[in-house]
Every structure is written in structure tokens, then in C-alpha cells.
Amino acid sequence: MTRYKSQIFIGVSILVLVILLMIQVQWINQARKLNEEQFRHLVGLALHESVSEYMKDQQSGYEMSECMKKLKSKTDSARLKSEIKRLNLIIEDKFKQHQIESNYTIKVLSRADKQPQSRCYYYSMQKALSDDKAMLNVYFDKREKNLLDSMGTMFIASLVAIIILFSLFGITVLSLLRDKKILGRTTDLINNIAHEFKTPMASIALACGMLKREKVLSDPKNVSHYSDVIHTENNRLRQQVDQLLKLACIERGELKLNANEVSLHSLVSECASCLDIQLKERNGSIEFKLDASQDKVKVDEELLQHVFKNLIDNAVKYSTDSPKIKITTVTKNNELCISISDEGIGMTKDEQNNVFDRYYRAHTGDIHNVKGFGIGLSYCKMIIDAHKGSIKVWSKKNIGSTFTVVLPLS
């Protein structure tokens, strides 16, 4: 049940947010409808008052009615326009009184075959013009825009609130998933550290116990042998602790590079020679193809040694049977490219996407023959980034992997 808590939390949270969004949309829609109803009511009230006031002058109503019936001459047309203009002035005044500020046009229709414009408001002129088909038609320009403008502050505030809510939720979920992933990897790191520290500590404890025996102390060769074991294992512990401390410094941005001009060909060859023993034990080999025309780079030699030792060591560890490693260099666009290839177990696409993440370690099955904390490649990437370079990987499962380091030339 515990492993599904985060999925349940995310699912319920998304459901609640969707419900809230639906409620918000429904609320905005209801507010729009209410606003429209209020507007219709005010328009109807204003038109009623306008027509009532216009009807006070019975002569005007009679003239408009006659002009609409005849329209035989230009004089009748002019008189009709004059009466409509007078009615429009009254409507304009009443609209202002009721705070109706939308632009509009009016028409007075009397014939049944004359259909009014869409999305308009009507008021009967039957009493005013003694015509049961007479209708005052008021058409508002850009009514939807005006409606949104009237609801603008509320609508925009709601929209911004929804966007912020979903953004914060998204950030929270991503942080939760990222923290959960890091927590799982941190647990693996602690287990790996315990395992890696346990071996040399056990060796040191065993050697110390042997040195306490009189039979061992009486033989200088045995004393020297067990002293060497203690020294070797102590150096191994120190290197592991130094790696962890340097990683912490890099993450805090406190790493200071001791940069000097170095020959990368010599540096890589030296790092490879440090792993001769492991290669010979497994009948492995390294092929060099150092074709770079220039190999001088300004780097921290000690840190770059860690990088290339780590990459070559990985090529050895993750190779089945006899390791076959190839190291090539080329110069391209004022940059030095160093590639370290193997014919090992390779990686899947998902493993390649995560291989440079902190504490990530690709699965190698149930056999724990691959040692390390799982910080090696993330450590390498941080060092290369500190030198303003880049590192990338190409790999195919059961085919092999190629790590390419790109550094700017001096």
C-alpha cells in the first residue's frame, strides 16, 4: 500500500483540481448568463421608458406611422428619419440613465417580411404607431466583447488563479516525483557506501588481528604483508571518502580548479596504464587511436585523471569475458574529442537518459560484481562541466557503449 501512496495522492489531487476547474467554468458561465439577463432587463426597461416618453407627443407618433405607410416621396423619408432620430435621442438618454454604454443601432420595422437583425432586442411599437406589426429593433455592436469587458476583472482573475493553481500543482508533483527518485537513489547510495566501506574495513580488521598473533609478529615477511594490506585498504578508503567530499564541493559550487596545460594523450595513456592489472586478470586489451592533431588542454590534471580512470574502469567492469576497449581522439572545431568504447553489456535508452544523474546506477542483475557508489558518472559530468566541456554517451544493449568527452583546446 505504501508504494502506491504517491500515485493515489496525485490521482486524487488531479480529480479534485478537475472538479474545481469544472465548478469554476460553470460559475463563470452562470455569471455570464446572469449578466446577460440583467442587461436584457435594463434594455427592456430603457426601451419601455423611451417609447412611453416618445408617445407623449401623439403628433410625432402619427407622423412616423403615416410616413412608414407611404414613403412615396423624399419628404416622407426625411420626416421618418427625423422622427427615428428623435426617438434615438430619447433612447440614448435612457440608456445613459441605466448605465448602458454599448454601441447600438435602431430600426423601426412595420412589414412582416422584414426580418430583424440577429442578436437584437425588440420592443413593440403597436400603441405608438397603431400598427400591430410595428417593432422597435435595437442591435448592439460587439455585444459578446462588451459582455466580456464588463466581466473582465472577474474573468481574468479567475483565469489567472486557475493557471497559477495548476502550475503550482504541476511543480509540486514534479518535485515530489523528483524527490522520490532521489530518495530511492540515496538509499541505494547508502547501501553501496556501506558495502564498499565494509570490504576494506573488514580487510584492515583481519590484518590487525593477524598482527596481534605472536607467530605472525615473529616473521618479518608476514608483518610486512599485513602492513601492506592495511596501507592499501586505508588508501582505498581515503580515495572513496575524497571522492564523496569532492562531489559535495562541486554540488555546492565550491570546487576550485588548479588548471594547467596538459597533454591529453599522455594523461589518457597514464590512466589506462593504472588499470593494467585488472585488464591482465581478465585477458583484456586497450587499443589506442590517438589521431588528434592537437592535444594540449588547460585542465585540472588530478580531476581529469579521476574522469578517465572512471570511464576506463567502467569499460572494464561492464564488459563480459575479455574486455576490448578502444580509446580514440580527434580534433574538431577547436575542440578535443576523446572517446572510450567497449564491447560490454551496453545500456537501454532509459538507462542512457539517467546515467549522468546523481546516485543513478544501471542494473546489472543479481550479481554484485560491479563495485562503486553510483556517483562516478555524475561526478565525471560535473568535472567536465566545470571545465566548460561536455560528455555524452552512445550505447546499445548487449553491443557496447561509447563515452565521448569534449574539451576546448588551449
DRENLUMNU-33830 format. One record per residue: x, y, z of N, C-alpha, C in turn. Coordinates in steps of 0.001 Angstrom, whole numbers, padded with zeros to 6 digits, always signed. Layout:
BEGIN
XYZXYZXYZ;...
//
This chain:
BEGIN
+000829-001211+000000+000000+000000+000000+000862+001260+000000;+002015+001191+000746+002879+002368+000878+003418+002824-000475;+003774+001879-001326+004391+002218-002614+003408+002935-003535;+002099+002780-003275+001101+003414-004129+000555+004721-003546;+001076+005135-002399+000554+006351-001754+000693+007574-002638;+001863+007730-003239+002090+008919-004075+001184+008909-005293;+000995+007710-005924+000107+007627-007092-001334+007963-006702;-001772+007453-005522-003131+007747-005047-003279+009237-004775;-002265+009825-004147-002303+011259-003831-002391+012087-005104;-001560+011754-006088-001566+012507-007354-002903+012343-008070;-003408+011103-008100-004685+010852-008776-005832+011603-008138;-005913+011561-006799-006983+012276-006087-006840+013778-006280;-005608+014272-006242-005371+015710-006405-005801+016179-007797;-005463+015385-008822-005865+015745-010186-007381+015755-010299;-008038+014750-009693-009502+014681-009723-010121+015904-009064;-009582+016289-007904-010102+017466-007189-009903+018726-008016;-008724+018850-008645-008454+020034-009468-009385+020103-010673;-009653+018952-011287-010572+018928-012437-011968+019337-011994;-012408+018828-010830-013733+019200-010302-013789+020698-010023;-012716+021227-009417-012664+022667-009143-012705+023478-010435;-011998+022986-011450-011995+023674-012741-013392+023673-013348;-014081+022538-013275-015435+022442-013818-016384+023377-013068;-016226+023441-011731-017058+024346-010924-016783+025788-011304;-015497+026101-011510-015120+027469-011866-015695+027854-013228;-015594+026933-014195-016135+027204-015532-017649+027385-015462;-018316+026517-014679-019769+026611-014530-020156+027934-013860;-019359+028317-012876-019637+029572-012165-019489+030775-013106;-018438+030749-013932-018228+031841-014887-019375+031885-015898;-019808+030700-016348-020913+030628-017308-022209+031157-016700;-022460+030790-015435-023663+031291-014752-023584+032799-014562;-022392+033282-014236-022216+034731-014060-022461+035464-015380;-022012+034844-016487-022246+035454-017803-023732+035509-018129;-024437+034400-017826-025879+034365-018089-026623+035393-017238;-026219+035496-015970-026858+036469-015073-026609+037886-015556;-025362+038126-016007-025030+039445-016528-025871+039764-017761;-026062+038759-018635-026860+038954-019847-028331+039219-019506;-028848+038478-018515-030240+038681-018108-030440+040084-017528;-029503+040508-016729-029583+041859-016154-029536+042920-017261;-028683+042658-018236-028570+043595-019354-029882+043664-020142;-030479+042494-020403-031757+042465-021126-032841+043211-020351;-032830+043008-019043-033826+043686-018220-033668+045207-018304;-032421+045674-018216-032171+047118-018276-032529+047679-019654;-032205+046907-020717-032540+047360-022071-034056+047450-022227;-034759+046419-021771-036224+046425-021870-036831+047581-021106;-036298+047849-019924-036801+048959-019110-036545+050298-019792;-035316+050449-020336-034962+051696-021012-035809+051909-022260;-036073+050833-023030-036901+050960-024235-038352+051281-023873;-038837+050670-022805-040210+050966-022362-040344+052442-021995;-039380+052964-021248-039425+054375-020852-039264+055280-022071;-038423+054854-023013-038186+055675-024203-039446+055781-025058;-040095+054647-025310-041311+054646-026122-042436+055399-025409;-042516+055239-024082-043547+055957-023313-043354+057461-023431;-042101+057879-023345-041842+059319-023464-042107+059798-024882;-041734+058970-025863-041986+059334-027262-043491+059447-027527;-044281+058595-026918-045739+058584-027125-046434+059805-026527;-045749+060516-025660-046356+061719-025069-046683+062732-026158;-045882+062742-027213-046163+063614-028364-046911+062782-029409;-048232+062797-029325-049043+061971-030219-048851+062337-031679;-048580+063618-031959-048376+064048-033336-047166+063353-033950;-046074+063195-033144-044862+062521-033640-045165+061079-033988;-045924+060398-033153-046278+059012-033423-047120+058887-034669;-048060+059825-034847-048912+059798-036037-048089+060010-037295;-047158+060980-037258-046338+061283-038440-045448+060087-038805;-044839+059432-037793-043987+058278-038083-044805+057152-038701;-046006+056946-038184-046870+055890-038698-047240+056154-040148;-047631+057425-040448-048019+057766-041813-046850+057652-042778;-045699+058118-042310-044512+058067-043177-044121+056621-043496;-044262+055741-042530-043909+054344-042753-044881+053668-043701;-046131+054141-043706-047136+053550-044598-046943+054017-046041;-046557+055281-046181-046495+055863-047528-045087+055744-048136;-044167+056462-047558-042807+056530-048100-042814+056773-049614;-043717+057648-050074-043843+057918-051514-042857+058969-051993;-042498+059860-051127-041641+060978-051538-040423+061075-050640;-039467+061893-051110-038268+062136-050314-038620+062867-049027;-039699+063662-049118-040126+064418-047927-040566+063464-046834;-041359+062433-047207-041806+061443-046222-040616+060702-045620;-039633+060375-046467-038439+059668-045992-037633+060526-045021;-037527+061819-045326-036792+062724-044452-037506+062876-043120;-038863+062983-043175-039640+063116-041936-039506+061864-041071;-039490+060693-041731-039343+059434-040983-037974+059369-040293;-036930+059746-041021-035590+059752-040438-035504+060717-039267;-036205+061860-039410-036208+062850-038342-036870+062300-037080;-037995+061567-037266-038702+061001-036121-037883+059884-035467;-037229+059068-036308-036387+057992-035754-035202+058577-035001;-034670+059699-035523-033558+060359-034852-033983+060892-033492;-035204+061457-033455-035737+061972-032186-035930+060827-031188;-036462+059693-031690-036641+058530-030824-035281+058014-030341;-034298+058048-031215-032958+057575-030863-032334+058433-029764;-032588+059748-029823-032070+060645-028784-032669+060316-027426;-033949+059993-027451-034605+059621-026196-034023+058309-025665;-033826+057326-026569-033262+056030-026171-031843+056214-025620;-031074+057062-026284-029706+057329-025847-029680+057887-024439;-030586+058806-024175-030664+059413-022848-031049+058371-021791;-032028+057514-022116-032470+056499-021170-031376+055443-020937;-030627+055112-021999-029530+054160-021839-028465+054705-020880;-028195+055994-020994-027225+056607-020089-027704+056568-018654;-029000+056801-018484-029562+056757-017132-029436+055364-016513;-029554+054337-017343-029454+052952-016851-028049+052369-017025;-027081+053241-017325-025665+052858-017440-025441+051762-018493;-026158+051901-019621-025935+051011-020767-025042+051761-021748;-023785+051315-021875-022794+052078-022618-022388+051427-023945;-023006+050308-024302-022653+049625-025544-023146+050408-026761;-022357+050354-027839-022782+050987-029097-023958+050213-029695;-024878+050931-030309-026077+050270-030826-026588+051011-032054;-027465+050332-032769-028223+050944-033869-029681+050533-033705;-030612+051426-034196-032043+051103-034062-032707+051098-035427;-033777+050310-035526-034635+050284-036707-036074+050137-036246;-036964+050845-036937-038394+050695-036678-038983+049970-037867;-039457+048745-037652-039958+047896-038733-041481+047785-038650;-042072+047728-039818-043533+047611-039833-044028+046481-040720;-043154+045972-041607-043592+044941-042538-043150+043557-042052;-044011+042598-042213-043749+041257-041681-042580+040582-042393;-042389+040941-043664-041328+040277-044423-039941+040860-044113;-039898+041913-043335-038610+042496-042949-038158+041846-041648;-037173+040957-041737-036719+040267-040544-035670+041120-039824;-035734+041202-038523-034760+041988-037765-033387+041314-037767;-032364+042082-037476-031010+041537-037413-030889+040575-036238;-029948+039643-036359-029764+038666-035285-029185+039340-034047;-029372+038657-032899-028846+039119-031617-029243+040565-031336;-030526+040853-031462-031005+042209-031183-032126+042157-030147;-032530+043326-029695-033569+043454-028673-034780+044150-029302;-035979+043680-028956-037205+044183-029595-038112+044846-028564;-038852+045795-029075-039910+046375-028250-041062+046768-029175;-042266+046390-028795-043429+046628-029659-043772+048115-029718;-044023+048571-030966-044439+049969-031189-045930+050021-031570;-046664+048985-031206-048071+048903-031614-048887+050090-031112;-048734+050422-029834-049510+051535-029275-049060+052861-029854;-047769+053016-030022-047238+054295-030500-047624+054563-031942;-047640+053516-032772-047863+053719-034202-049189+053149-034675;-049975+052597-033759-051275+051992-034118-051102+050956-035221;-050032+050145-035072-049717+049112-036059-049247+047876-035293;-050016+046787-035399-049678+045606-034597-048407+044916-035073;-047886+045321-036258-046646+044738-036754-045443+045656-036530;-045663+046822-035996-044557+047765-035778-043678+047285-034620;-042370+047295-034860-041436+046777-033863-040172+047630-033837;-039771+047989-032626-038517+048712-032442-037401+047679-032253;-036455+047746-033143-035351+046784-033141-034057+047504-032737;-033412+047040-031645-032148+047632-031178-031053+046560-031286;-030053+046885-032072-028953+045939-032273-027684+046514-031641;-027067+045727-030746-025848+046156-030061-024631+045587-030785;-023704+046476-031147-022474+046069-031821-021524+045393-030825;-020939+044261-031233-019921+043572-030435-020396+043316-029007;-021599+042775-028914-022173+042530-027592-021327+041556-026773;-020809+040492-027404-020026+039495-026673-018769+040133-026087;-018152+041010-026886-016945+041688-026406-017276+042591-025227;-018376+043305-025342-018781+044186-024249-019128+043395-022991;-019736+042218-023202-020079+041376-022065-018818+040898-021360;-017818+040477-022156-016559+040042-021564-015849+041199-020877;-015937+042403-021482-015317+043574-020871-015938+043872-019513;-017263+043728-019435-017951+044013-018168-017583+042986-017102;-017242+041763-017564-016847+040714-016632-015329+040561-016592;-014632+041486-017248-013202+041341-017469-012390+041038-016226;-012530+041873-015205-011721+041705-013999-011970+040349-013354;-013238+039995-013221-013595+038722-012599-013098+037545-013432;-013289+037641-014747-012897+036547-015635-011377+036365-015650;-010647+037462-015801-009182+037398-015854-008619+036908-014527;-009194+037407-013412-008729+036971-012095-008940+035469-011911;-010097+034985-012349-010385+033551-012236-009431+032735-013103;-009199+033222-014325-008305+032515-015245-006883+032465-014703;-006406+033597-014183-005053+033654-013614-004953+032728-012406;-005997+032722-011567-005993+031853-010384-005926+030382-010786;-006679+030013-011826-006673+028619-012300-005297+028245-012838;-004703+029135-013647-003383+028863-014218-002332+028710-013119;-002382+029619-012131-001421+029555-011020-001607+028262-010234;-002867+027906-009980-003168+026689-009218-002627+025457-009921;-002881+025349-011229-002403+024193-011982-000882+024197-012096;-000287+025384-012236+001174+025472-012323+001824+025008-011027;+001290+025509-009897+001839+025114-008596+001656+023620-008358;+000504+023112-008787+000263+021677-008624+001259+020876-009462;+001469+021331-010718+002431+020643-011580+003828+020658-010993;+004249+021831-010478+005581+021954-009865+005683+021044-008647;+004607+020998-007839+004603+020156-006642+004728+018683-007003;+003966+018258-008018+004012+016855-008433+005400+016498-008974;+005963+017387-009814+007294+017128-010361+008342+017062-009253;+008227+017975-008276+009166+017966-007146+009016+016693-006330;+007760+016275-006139+007504+015046-005389+008118+013835-006085;+007903+013744-007398+008453+012614-008148+009982+012657-008179;+010531+013886-008341+011991+014011-008358+012596+013644-007001;+011960+014153-005926+012466+013851-004588+012348+012365-004271;+011241+011762-004747+011061+010322-004524+012145+009533-005243;+012466+009969-006479+013518+009286-007248+014871+009441-006561;+015166+010689-006107+016446+010945-005431+016522+010177-004120;+015374+010099-003403+015354+009363-002134+015676+007892-002363;+015081+007325-003429+015373+005926-003738+016832+005720-004093;+017376+006673-004868+018787+006559-005253+019706+006804-004055;+019289+007706-003144+020090+007963-001951+020165+006720-001082;+019034+006011-000988+019029+004756-000236+019996+003756-000854;+019976+003682-002197+020920+002795-002891+022358+003227-002637;+022582+004565-002627+023925+005091-002382+024421+004674-001001;+023547+004819+000007+023933+004445+001375+024281+002961+001446;+023450+002147+000769+023737+000708+000744+025069+000423+000059;+025332+001135-001059+026590+000942-001779+027787+001393-000953;+027614+002543-000267+028703+003044+000584+029003+002036+001695;+027934+001522+002329+028117+000538+003395+028853-000697+002874;+028476-001120+001655+029109-002303+001063+030570-002024+000717;+030826-000867+000099+032185-000544-000328+033113-000293+000859;+032577+000315+001937+033396+000563+003128+033616-000716+003928;+032648-001606+003850+032716-002821+004669+033887-003711+004259;+034146-003801+002940+035205-004697+002455+036590-004271+002935;+037016-002995+002676+038346-002620+003184+038430-002604+004698;+037349-002232+005373+037364-002228+006837+037522-003649+007375;+036855-004597+006717+036998-005998+007140+038423-006482+006905;+039012-006062+005782+040400-006462+005473+041369-005882+006491;+041133-004595+006849+042004-003942+007836+041855-004621+009195;+040604-004924+009580+040366-005581+010872+041036-006957+010922;+040961-007683+009808+041575-009007+009743+043097-008907+009836;+043664-007922+009102+045126-007745+009126+045599-007340+010518;+044836-006446+011176+045205-006032+012536+045147-007221+013494;+044114-008046+013321+044005-009237+014171+045166-010190+013968;+045602-010347+012726+046731-011231+012444+048020-010694+013038;+048153-009352+013014+049392-008749+013548+049509-008890+015062;+048406-009203+015714+048440-009392+017168+048946-010788+017549;+049003-011682+016585+049471-013038+016866+051002-013090+016923;+051517-013786+017920+052966-013872+018108+053644-014582+016933;+052928-015562+016370+053505-016316+015245+053731-015417+014034;+052789-014476+013823+052932-013551+012703+053997-012516+013003;+054014-012004+014251+054978-010971+014638+056417-011479+014577;+056566-012752+014734+057929-013323+014709+058489-013429+013297;+057607-013272+012305+058051-013386+010904+057946-012014+010232;+059067-011367+009935+059047-010023+009303+058293-009980+007979;+058317-011072+007219+057604-011090+005931+056097-010994+006138;+055589-011723+007137+054150-011668+007436+053748-010282+007920;+054613-009679+008768+054331-008330+009265+054261-007346+008107;+055226-007464+007191+055249-006574+006024+054012-006788+005147;+053620-008066+004974+052462-008374+004124+051180-007752+004692;+050945-007980+005988+049716-007467+006584+049741-005939+006723;+050940-005382+006891+051059-003913+006918+050705-003325+005555;+051144-003998+004489+050801-003551+003136+049295-003631+002894;+048663-004692+003408+047206-004824+003267+046504-003653+003927;+046952-003323+005166+046346-002198+005897+046560-000898+005131;+047757-000694+004616+048067+000533+003885+047237+000640+002604;+047136-000464+001876+046384-000466+000604+044901-000199+000836;+044340-000905+001805+042918-000738+002087+042625+000640+002675;+043562+001172+003445+043388+002516+004000+043377+003558+002878;+044282+003395+001887+044297+004298+000734+043004+004200-000066;+042503+002971-000172+041241+002775-000887+040094+003517-000183;+040047+003419+001143+039030+004150+001909+039191+005651+001742;+040439+006115+001797+040687+007552+001670+040235+008073+000319;+040519+007324-000746+040111+007744-002084+038583+007818-002203;+037904+006846-001589+036443+006842-001644+035863+008036-000885;+036435+008329+000285+035974+009480+001066+036271+010782+000319;+037458+010882-000277+037818+012082-001047+036847+012303-002201;+036456+011207-002854+035525+011328-003975+034183+011889-003500;+033699+011393-002373+032437+011893-001819+032543+013359-001428;+033667+013749-000800+033847+015135-000369+033973+016077-001570;+034667+015645-002605+034812+016483-003798+033477+016643-004521;+032691+015575-004538+031366+015658-005144+030517+016680-004410;+030598+016677-003073+029840+017648-002277+030307+019074-002573;+031628+019254-002744+032165+020585-003072+031665+021062-004432;+031658+020149-005409+031191+020514-006747+029728+020918-006697;+028897+020162-005960+027465+020459-005885+027209+021798-005209;+028072+022174-004258+027914+023466-003585+028556+024604-004374;+029228+024270-005475+029890+025298-006273+031171+025807-005645;+031796+025010-004793+032992+025445-004069+034277+024853-004642;+034151+024110-005743+035332+023478-006321+036213+024520-007017;+037498+024508-006694+038456+025422-007324+039381+024586-008219;+039408+024935-009499+040227+024194-010466+041669+024662-010406;+042578+023706-010342+044013+024001-010432+044440+023704-011867;+044073+024626-012769+044214+024367-014207+045633+024640-014692;+046150+023689-015447+047445+023814-016107+047344+023182-017489;+048260+023569-018383+048247+022991-019720+048769+021561-019662;+047972+020651-020191+048283+019221-020076+048128+018572-021442;+048960+017558-021704+048811+016741-022909+047802+015634-022602;+046636+015682-023273+045586+014703-023014+045997+013293-023440;+046805+013187-024493+047257+011870-024931+048070+011199-023824;+048970+011941-023205+049790+011392-022114+048928+011065-020907;+047955+011963-020637+047091+011774-019470+046245+010512-019615;+045637+010326-020793+044790+009151-021023+045616+007870-020983;+046806+007905-021578+047681+006720-021570+048085+006350-020150;+048386+007354-019342+048753+007125-017943+047585+006508-017159;+046358+007036-017406+045182+006495-016715+044936+005039-017120;+045147+004734-018393+044940+003368-018876+045958+002408-018256;+047197+002885-018103+048244+002013-017527+047948+001674-016071;+047198+002541-015376+046843+002277-013974+045911+001078-013842;+045255+000713-014950+044299-000388-014923+044828-001635-015625;+046148-001679-015827+046761-002831-016498+046501-004128-015743;+046560-004072-014405+046408-005288-013602+045026-005897-013809;+043969-005013-013734+042598-005511-013933+042421-006104-015330;+043039-005435-016319+042920-005938-017696+043608-007289-017863;+044811-007427-017296+045549-008680-017426+044831-009822-016723;+044200-009515-015573+043457-010539-014842+042320-011117-015685;+041765-010278-016602+040636-010731-017417+041012-010900-018894;+042311-010899-019152+042818-011073-020523+042251-010004-021470;+042144-008795-020966+041611-007696-021764+042692-006905-022480;+042264-005965-023337+043220-005150-024084+042625-003772-024374;+043513-002809-024571+043101-001452-024936+043784-001078-026242;+042984-000633-027204+043503-000180-028488+043480+001347-028518;+044607+001958-028799+044704+003415-028856+044703+003884-030304;+043920+004911-030563+043910+005552-031881+043862+007066-031639;+045033+007596-031272+045123+008992-030869+045462+009857-032082;+044458+010235-032836+044645+010945-034105+044500+012464-033983;+044255+012970-032800+044076+014414-032633+045371+015142-032997;+045257+016159-033847+046440+016923-034262+046966+017800-033132;+046066+018196-032233+046449+018970-031049+045825+018307-029826;+046610+018172-028760+046078+017527-027560+046338+018337-026286;+046738+019591-026456+047013+020438-025294+045722+021105-024811;+045390+020859-023569+044203+021470-022962+044571+022014-021584;+043860+023065-021170+044126+023643-019860+043095+023096-018877;+043529+022157-018037+042610+021447-017149+043262+021212-015798;+042436+020770-014854+042928+020301-013560+043316+018833-013757;+044595+018564-013782+045084+017229-014139+044545+016147-013203;+044526+016429-011906+044073+015417-010936+042607+015056-011160;+041774+016072-011399+040344+015816-011610+040103+015072-012918;+040844+015450-013983+040684+014754-015261+041145+013301-015173;+042132+013037-014326+042541+011655-014109+041389+010842-013514;+040679+011441-012563+039517+010765-011979+038498+010427-013063;+038280+011375-013980+037282+011181-015034+037653+010004-015926;+038870+010020-016460+039257+008995-017430+039500+007638-016759;+039990+007651-015526+040115+006382-014800+038738+005770-014578;+037788+006621-014250+036428+006143-014007+035821+005562-015279;+035979+006275-016404+035404+005804-017674+036060+004503-018145;+037392+004424-018020+038086+003195-018433+037744+002052-017487;+037676+002358-016184+037327+001344-015192+035921+000789-015460;+034982+001684-015810+033628+001230-016149+033639+000329-017386;+034449+000702-018363+034537-000109-019582+035032-001510-019263;+035925-001607-018282+036431-002920-017864+035365-003671-017069;+034757-002998-016103+033799-003653-015200+032558-004140-015931;+032076-003348-016887+030822-003677-017558+031023-004480-018847;+032231-005052-019006+032495-005910-020159+032378-007368-019734;+031797-008157-020596+031724-009595-020336+032951-010266-020937;+033365-011354-020327+034544-012098-020795+035776-011187-020812;+036507-011170-021933+037733-010369-022033+037392-008966-022549;+037666-007934-021737+037324-006568-022162+038135-006132-023383;+037444-005567-024351+038089-004975-025520+037720-003497-025559;+038693-002660-025260+038450-001225-025113+039207-000469-026194;+038568+000564-026715+039193+001383-027754+039125+002841-027334;+040275+003514-027356+040353+004938-026992+040797+005713-028216;+039968+006663-028655+040290+007457-029842+040218+008942-029503;+040995+009739-030212+040938+011197-030064+040935+011844-031451;+040177+012922-031569+040162+013720-032800+040038+015192-032426;+040521+016045-033306+040372+017488-033119+039282+017982-034055;+038339+018739-033509+037213+019205-034315+036709+020536-033776;+036645+021544-034674+036122+022874-034311+036796+023445-033065;+038128+023365-033046+038923+023904-031943+038585+023217-030610;+038157+021964-030708+037851+021162-029523+038506+019797-029658;+038814+019207-028515+039421+017876-028489+038363+016869-028041;+038114+015859-028858+037117+014827-028554+037833+013532-028185;+037545+013016-027002+038131+011757-026537+037000+010752-026355;+037075+009632-027069+036032+008602-026997+036600+007324-026402;+035850+006741-025459+036240+005481-024823+035125+004479-025083;+035433+003451-025893+034419+002489-026315+034713+001109-025734;+033634+000369-025490+033784-001016-025030+032782-001898-025758;+032938-003201-025592+032005-004170-026171+031293-004918-025050;+030850-004122-024064+030259-004703-022862+028758-004918-022956;+028106-004853-021796+026676-005190-021712+025786-004090-022279;+026329-002859-022427+025541-001763-023006+024421-001285-022083;+023632-000352-022610+022547+000244-021821+021308+000428-022676;+020170+000458-022019+018916+000775-022695+018805+002287-022841;+017807+002746-023607+017582+004185-023785+017293+004855-022451;+016489+004201-021635+016129+004768-020339+017358+004908-019448;+018229+003913-019469+019454+003981-018668+020374+005087-019175;+020442+005270-020488+021268+006346-021054+020764+007724-020624;+019438+007876-020541+018856+009171-020152+019155+009511-018702;+019413+008488-017877+019606+008724-016437+021036+008496-015972;+021905+008057-016873+023212+007586-016453+024072+008682-015795;+023824+009958-016130+024604+011047-015540+023901+011690-014341;+022762+011127-013930+022052+011644-012758+022775+011217-011483;+022594+012038-010441+023216+011717-009161+022686+010390-008620;+023589+009574-008137+023295+008317-007427+022652+007259-008326;+022526+007554-009627+021910+006548-010505+022920+005452-010818;+022391+004232-010828+023256+003103-011142+022466+002109-011967;+022974+001807-013151+022272+000869-014026+022267-000514-013398;+021170-001233-013590+021038-002573-013016+021895-003555-013806;+022579-004412-013051+023421-005432-013680+022978-006830-013280;+021715-006948-012856+021208-008255-012444+021448-008498-010971;+021392-009745-010570+021529-010104-009162+022976-010248-008724;+023915-010247-009670+025337-010435-009326+025938-009097-008936;+026514-009035-007721+027105-007775-007255+028610-007782-007533;+028969-007899-008793+030382-007898-009162+030839-006541-009662;+029936-005569-009695+030275-004214-010127+030269-003310-008913;+031453-002855-008514+031562-002054-007301+031421-000572-007613;+031202+000214-006556+031093+001665-006717+029879+002208-006017;+029859+003546-005853+028770+004210-005148+027599+004552-006062;+027820+004583-007368+026777+005057-008268+026851+006558-008475;+027985+007173-008092+028139+008627-008285+029216+008933-009328;+029849+007880-009858+031003+008081-010736+030719+008933-011947;+029680+008594-012708+029417+009321-013947+028855+010713-013683;+028037+010872-012638+027564+012214-012301+028740+013081-011855;+029680+012465-011145+030910+013140-010716+031727+013554-011941;+031842+012638-012919+032573+012944-014158+031938+014118-014897;+030618+014087-015000+029909+015148-015729+030118+016508-015062;+030064+016525-013726+030265+017793-013019+031674+018336-013259;+032656+017452-013285+034038+017892-013527+034187+018430-014949;+033640+017700-015923+033725+018150-017316+032979+019468-017497;+031802+019609-016885+031052+020870-016955+031857+022013-016356;+032589+021734-015257+033412+022771-014616+034534+023226-015540;+034943+022365-016477+035976+022722-017458+035369+023276-018751;+034055+023564-018721+033322+024103-019877+033361+023149-021067;+033337+021871-020752+033285+020852-021789+031958+020122-021749;+031891+018972-022392+030661+018186-022402+031008+016706-022450;+030066+015893-021991+030224+014443-022033+028904+013834-022459;+028954+012883-023370+027735+012226-023844+028004+010740-024028;+026919+009988-024176+027057+008547-024275+026230+008022-025439;+026782+007028-026123+026025+006231-027089+026134+004791-026628;+025033+004085-026608+025077+002712-026138+023956+001890-026757;+024190+000591-026840+023170-000339-027307+023286-001610-026481;+022139-002072-026020+022117-003232-025130+022807-004430-025773;+023729-005022-024990+024482-006223-025401+025416-005986-026579;+025614-004721-026948+026546-004369-028032+027755-003629-027469;+027507-002675-026593+028597-001914-026003+028228-000457-025822;+029159+000324-025289+028936+001743-025009+030132+002570-025448;+029865+003819-025787+030932+004768-026121+030681+006071-025393;+031603+006474-024546+031527+007751-023843+032484+008728-024534;+031946+009903-024887+032736+010908-025589+032851+012167-024745;+034081+012557-024462+034359+013785-023695+034885+014827-024677;+034298+016017-024621+034703+017129-025496+035233+018251-024623;+036480+018684-024887+037108+019751-024112+037662+020827-025060;+037586+022087-024656+038162+023149-025506+039673+023090-025486;+040271+023269-026646+041745+023258-026729+042314+024524-026107;+043568+024447-025707+044234+025627-025113+044367+026720-026148;
//
